[in-house]
Amino acid sequence: MADEPPNAALIFARLMGDFQNSFGNFDRLHQMHRKNLEAMMELNQLSVEAMQSFARRQADIMQRTTTMFARASSEMMARATRRTSPAASSRSRVTPSSWRSRS
């Protein structure tokens, strides 16, 4: 029996059986990977939405900070202008004529 050549029909039947079983496994494998892909797509969508929300929040904070800085600096300039009188500013100004009088 060991010396008998393998039966080609039997070998072909076994291969075809394995081939048909692989299609059943392929369908299950395809379903599993499709579910995994859908879950990954949903996760990516959520992460993109979270990053967009984060970027909007950062832009809002930057806008508020810029507005506050502009308001504070204009208030500081207004105070500095009110404190300095025109007479005091002319006395503190250095002009070429004041250089001659000092020497």
C-alpha positions in Angstrom: 0.0 0.0 0.0 2.8 2.4 0.7 4.2 1.8 -2.8 0.9 2.7 -4.5 0.9 6.1 -6.2 -1.3 8.7 -4.7 -4.8 8.9 -6.2 -5.0 12.2 -8.1 -8.7 12.4 -7.8 -8.5 12.1 -4.0 -5.8 14.7 -3.8 -7.8 17.1 -6.0 -10.9 16.5 -3.8 -9.0 17.3 -0.7 -7.6 20.5 -2.2 -11.1 21.6 -3.4 -12.5 20.9 0.0 -9.8 23.1 1.6 -10.4 25.7 -1.1 -14.2 25.8 -0.4 -13.5 26.0 3.4 -11.2 28.9 2.9 -14.1 30.9 1.3 -16.1 30.3 4.4 -13.2 31.5 6.5 -12.7 34.4 4.1 -16.2 35.7 4.6 -15.8 35.6 8.4 -12.4 37.2 8.1 -13.8 39.8 5.8 -16.7 40.6 8.2 -14.3 40.8 11.2 -11.9 43.2 9.3 -14.8 45.3 8.1 -16.0 45.7 11.7 -12.5 46.6 12.8 -12.2 49.2 9.9 -15.5 50.7 10.8 -14.4 51.0 14.5 -11.2 52.6 13.4 -13.0 55.1 11.1 -15.3 56.1 14.0 -12.3 56.5 16.3 -10.6 58.7 13.8 -13.7 60.8 13.3 -13.9 61.3 17.1 -10.3 62.2 17.4 -10.5 64.7 14.5 -13.6 66.3 16.1 -11.7 66.5 19.5 -8.7 68.2 17.8 -11.0 70.7 16.0 -12.6 71.5 19.3 -9.2 72.0 21.0 -8.1 74.2 18.1 -11.2 76.4 18.4 -10.7 76.7 22.1 -7.1 77.7 21.7 -8.1 80.3 19.1 -10.7 81.7 21.5 -8.2 81.9 24.3 -5.7 83.7 22.0 -8.4 86.1 20.8 -9.4 87.0 24.4 -5.7 87.4 25.4 -5.0 89.7 22.5 -8.1 91.8 23.2 -7.2 92.1 26.9 -3.6 93.0 26.0 -4.7 95.7 23.5 -7.1 97.2 26.1 -4.5 97.2 28.9 -1.8 98.8 26.7 -4.2 101.5 25.5 -5.2 102.2 29.1 -1.6 102.5 30.1 -0.8 104.8 27.2 -3.9 107.0 28.2 -2.7 107.2 31.8 0.8 108.1 30.7 -0.5 110.8 28.4 -2.7 112.3 31.2 0.2 112.4 33.7 2.5 114.2 31.3 1.6 117.9 30.9 2.6 119.9 27.8 4.9 122.1 30.0 6.6 119.2 31.6 7.2 117.5 28.2 8.8 120.7 26.8 11.2 121.0 29.7 12.3 117.4 29.5 12.8 117.5 25.7 16.4 117.9 24.6 17.0 120.2 21.7 20.1 121.5 20.0 19.5 124.9 21.5 19.6 123.5 25.0 22.9 121.9 24.2 24.4 125.3 23.5 23.1 126.8 26.7 24.6 124.1 28.8 28.1 124.3 27.5 
